[in-house]
Amino acid sequence: MSLTDSQTVVTVVAGLAILAGLAGVVVPGLPALPLCWGGVLVWATFGGAGVGGWAVFAVATLVAASAMVIKYAWPGRNLKRTGVPTSTLLAGGVLGIIGFFVVPVVGLVLGFVAGVWAAERLRLGSNQLAWPSTVQALKAAGLSMLVEFAAGLVIAGLWLAGLLLT
């Protein structure tokens, strides 16, 4: 096939969207799972994969939808169990976004940690009590990212399998 073949172009665009989605797990501003899912949608629609392409898309949709629920529910349940309130996470998120613009890339993490710690310090009144809550919030954020990345990898694997089998 040549790059002038429309199916090849669609396949390359879909693959790039899936790669961008995987990168979107750690790059702020890129919607990770929607990009992966959209890449499979474009491939199933315009890639000439037929029924097999739509079957891959259906399974990718189930994976993406399940991951969107799990990535919030699982870490959220863990945080509720440890007593970290939602307001603490919001403070971390706001300072993370501000930090991203103040100190590009690493400012997101620094701002999130500082925001969670400051909110917990104000709420609990002690440095010794604020730090364990901060660690729990970081674990929850990491778990959420891990779920999203794993789902993106599963979607990418489904797409590759569909690409090879159709």
C-alpha beads as a LAMMPS data file, in Angstrom:
LAMMPS data file: protein, C-alpha beads

166 atoms
165 bonds

1 atom types
1 bond types

-500.0 500.0 xlo xhi
-500.0 500.0 ylo yhi
-500.0 500.0 zlo zhi

Masses

1 110.0

Atoms # bond

1 1 1 0.000 0.000 0.000
2 1 1 1.091 3.533 -0.613
3 1 1 0.402 6.622 1.437
4 1 1 -1.973 7.784 -1.274
5 1 1 -4.259 4.886 -0.390
6 1 1 -7.038 6.372 1.770
7 1 1 -7.279 3.308 4.023
8 1 1 -3.586 3.571 4.808
9 1 1 -3.943 7.259 5.651
10 1 1 -6.929 6.502 7.896
11 1 1 -4.965 3.744 9.638
12 1 1 -1.995 6.050 10.239
13 1 1 -4.259 8.831 11.555
14 1 1 -6.032 6.362 13.850
15 1 1 -2.700 5.057 15.136
16 1 1 -1.465 8.586 15.803
17 1 1 -4.678 9.405 17.679
18 1 1 -4.229 6.311 19.836
19 1 1 -0.591 7.215 20.549
20 1 1 -1.621 10.771 21.425
21 1 1 -4.252 9.327 23.735
22 1 1 -1.671 7.200 25.513
23 1 1 0.530 10.273 25.899
24 1 1 -2.528 12.169 27.142
25 1 1 -2.487 10.179 30.354
26 1 1 0.499 12.224 31.518
27 1 1 0.228 15.332 29.313
28 1 1 -2.353 17.796 30.619
29 1 1 -4.858 18.979 28.057
30 1 1 -4.922 15.820 25.952
31 1 1 -8.054 13.740 26.576
32 1 1 -6.498 10.293 26.805
33 1 1 -9.332 7.811 26.462
34 1 1 -11.447 9.908 24.087
35 1 1 -8.451 10.134 21.732
36 1 1 -7.852 6.374 21.850
37 1 1 -11.552 5.665 21.380
38 1 1 -11.808 8.256 18.594
39 1 1 -8.875 6.693 16.773
40 1 1 -10.651 3.333 16.745
41 1 1 -13.884 5.039 15.632
42 1 1 -12.137 6.717 12.700
43 1 1 -10.496 3.418 11.722
44 1 1 -13.768 1.460 11.985
45 1 1 -15.660 4.089 9.994
46 1 1 -13.202 4.912 7.216
47 1 1 -10.524 2.196 7.376
48 1 1 -12.391 -0.432 5.403
49 1 1 -12.228 -3.012 8.192
50 1 1 -15.868 -4.023 7.795
51 1 1 -17.712 -5.935 10.483
52 1 1 -14.470 -6.794 12.276
53 1 1 -13.667 -3.110 12.635
54 1 1 -17.045 -2.441 14.177
55 1 1 -16.615 -5.363 16.566
56 1 1 -13.267 -3.915 17.670
57 1 1 -14.931 -0.518 18.076
58 1 1 -17.745 -2.017 20.192
59 1 1 -15.272 -3.690 22.563
60 1 1 -13.131 -0.517 22.672
61 1 1 -16.255 1.446 23.608
62 1 1 -16.966 -0.944 26.493
63 1 1 -13.368 -0.689 27.692
64 1 1 -13.331 3.125 27.484
65 1 1 -16.699 3.533 29.212
66 1 1 -15.760 1.102 31.981
67 1 1 -12.412 2.805 32.523
68 1 1 -14.032 6.247 32.724
69 1 1 -16.180 5.007 35.606
70 1 1 -13.455 2.983 37.322
71 1 1 -10.813 5.734 37.170
72 1 1 -12.979 7.933 39.390
73 1 1 -14.818 5.370 41.509
74 1 1 -11.905 3.206 42.658
75 1 1 -9.527 5.997 43.810
76 1 1 -12.477 7.969 45.188
77 1 1 -13.557 5.038 47.328
78 1 1 -10.007 4.670 48.641
79 1 1 -9.887 8.378 49.519
80 1 1 -13.234 8.274 51.309
81 1 1 -12.004 5.304 53.325
82 1 1 -8.904 7.247 54.412
83 1 1 -10.906 10.421 55.137
84 1 1 -9.515 12.773 52.463
85 1 1 -12.359 15.126 51.435
86 1 1 -13.192 16.131 47.865
87 1 1 -12.390 19.765 48.661
88 1 1 -8.772 18.752 49.241
89 1 1 -8.574 17.214 45.779
90 1 1 -10.156 20.305 44.253
91 1 1 -7.539 22.493 45.932
92 1 1 -4.832 20.209 44.579
93 1 1 -6.326 20.323 41.101
94 1 1 -6.583 24.121 41.052
95 1 1 -3.015 24.609 42.265
96 1 1 -1.846 21.900 39.864
97 1 1 -3.296 23.802 36.909
98 1 1 -1.778 27.062 38.142
99 1 1 1.540 25.306 38.725
100 1 1 1.511 23.918 35.188
101 1 1 1.588 27.449 33.786
102 1 1 4.036 28.813 36.349
103 1 1 6.545 25.950 36.061
104 1 1 5.815 24.101 32.788
105 1 1 5.222 20.324 33.000
106 1 1 6.589 19.610 36.504
107 1 1 4.510 22.455 37.942
108 1 1 1.397 20.327 37.561
109 1 1 2.685 17.726 39.994
110 1 1 4.260 20.298 42.305
111 1 1 1.087 22.381 42.362
112 1 1 -1.098 19.357 43.019
113 1 1 1.047 18.201 45.929
114 1 1 1.265 21.725 47.373
115 1 1 -2.481 22.244 47.013
116 1 1 -3.398 18.965 48.679
117 1 1 -0.897 19.512 51.460
118 1 1 -2.041 23.109 52.081
119 1 1 -5.713 22.119 52.166
120 1 1 -5.022 19.274 54.560
121 1 1 -2.767 21.485 56.687
122 1 1 -5.597 24.000 57.024
123 1 1 -8.165 21.295 57.699
124 1 1 -6.147 19.235 60.185
125 1 1 -3.959 21.941 61.697
126 1 1 -0.730 19.942 61.751
127 1 1 2.097 19.135 59.350
128 1 1 2.314 15.600 60.714
129 1 1 -1.374 14.963 60.003
130 1 1 -1.397 16.685 56.596
131 1 1 1.358 14.634 55.008
132 1 1 -0.334 11.176 55.223
133 1 1 -3.439 12.636 53.586
134 1 1 -1.272 14.129 50.861
135 1 1 0.336 10.754 50.226
136 1 1 -3.107 9.122 49.996
137 1 1 -4.255 11.755 47.474
138 1 1 -1.119 11.158 45.383
139 1 1 -1.733 7.410 45.452
140 1 1 -5.306 7.987 44.301
141 1 1 -4.167 10.250 41.439
142 1 1 -1.584 7.660 40.422
143 1 1 -4.177 4.866 40.525
144 1 1 -6.498 6.912 38.336
145 1 1 -3.717 7.482 35.809
146 1 1 -2.794 3.799 35.894
147 1 1 -6.386 2.738 35.178
148 1 1 -6.600 5.221 32.304
149 1 1 -3.258 4.125 30.831
150 1 1 -4.147 0.422 31.134
151 1 1 -7.449 1.037 29.360
152 1 1 -5.637 2.969 26.637
153 1 1 -3.222 0.075 26.178
154 1 1 -6.105 -2.394 25.960
155 1 1 -7.790 -0.205 23.327
156 1 1 -4.511 0.043 21.407
157 1 1 -4.091 -3.729 21.604
158 1 1 -7.636 -4.287 20.364
159 1 1 -7.006 -1.924 17.462
160 1 1 -3.742 -3.660 16.564
161 1 1 -5.435 -7.066 16.714
162 1 1 -8.249 -5.767 14.541
163 1 1 -5.757 -4.283 12.153
164 1 1 -3.946 -7.589 11.786
165 1 1 -7.062 -9.764 11.617
166 1 1 -9.235 -7.694 9.267

Bonds

1 1 1 2
2 1 2 3
3 1 3 4
4 1 4 5
5 1 5 6
6 1 6 7
7 1 7 8
8 1 8 9
9 1 9 10
10 1 10 11
11 1 11 12
12 1 12 13
13 1 13 14
14 1 14 15
15 1 15 16
16 1 16 17
17 1 17 18
18 1 18 19
19 1 19 20
20 1 20 21
21 1 21 22
22 1 22 23
23 1 23 24
24 1 24 25
25 1 25 26
26 1 26 27
27 1 27 28
28 1 28 29
29 1 29 30
30 1 30 31
31 1 31 32
32 1 32 33
33 1 33 34
34 1 34 35
35 1 35 36
36 1 36 37
37 1 37 38
38 1 38 39
39 1 39 40
40 1 40 41
41 1 41 42
42 1 42 43
43 1 43 44
44 1 44 45
45 1 45 46
46 1 46 47
47 1 47 48
48 1 48 49
49 1 49 50
50 1 50 51
51 1 51 52
52 1 52 53
53 1 53 54
54 1 54 55
55 1 55 56
56 1 56 57
57 1 57 58
58 1 58 59
59 1 59 60
60 1 60 61
61 1 61 62
62 1 62 63
63 1 63 64
64 1 64 65
65 1 65 66
66 1 66 67
67 1 67 68
68 1 68 69
69 1 69 70
70 1 70 71
71 1 71 72
72 1 72 73
73 1 73 74
74 1 74 75
75 1 75 76
76 1 76 77
77 1 77 78
78 1 78 79
79 1 79 80
80 1 80 81
81 1 81 82
82 1 82 83
83 1 83 84
84 1 84 85
85 1 85 86
86 1 86 87
87 1 87 88
88 1 88 89
89 1 89 90
90 1 90 91
91 1 91 92
92 1 92 93
93 1 93 94
94 1 94 95
95 1 95 96
96 1 96 97
97 1 97 98
98 1 98 99
99 1 99 100
100 1 100 101
101 1 101 102
102 1 102 103
103 1 103 104
104 1 104 105
105 1 105 106
106 1 106 107
107 1 107 108
108 1 108 109
109 1 109 110
110 1 110 111
111 1 111 112
112 1 112 113
113 1 113 114
114 1 114 115
115 1 115 116
116 1 116 117
117 1 117 118
118 1 118 119
119 1 119 120
120 1 120 121
121 1 121 122
122 1 122 123
123 1 123 124
124 1 124 125
125 1 125 126
126 1 126 127
127 1 127 128
128 1 128 129
129 1 129 130
130 1 130 131
131 1 131 132
132 1 132 133
133 1 133 134
134 1 134 135
135 1 135 136
136 1 136 137
137 1 137 138
138 1 138 139
139 1 139 140
140 1 140 141
141 1 141 142
142 1 142 143
143 1 143 144
144 1 144 145
145 1 145 146
146 1 146 147
147 1 147 148
148 1 148 149
149 1 149 150
150 1 150 151
151 1 151 152
152 1 152 153
153 1 153 154
154 1 154 155
155 1 155 156
156 1 156 157
157 1 157 158
158 1 158 159
159 1 159 160
160 1 160 161
161 1 161 162
162 1 162 163
163 1 163 164
164 1 164 165
165 1 165 166
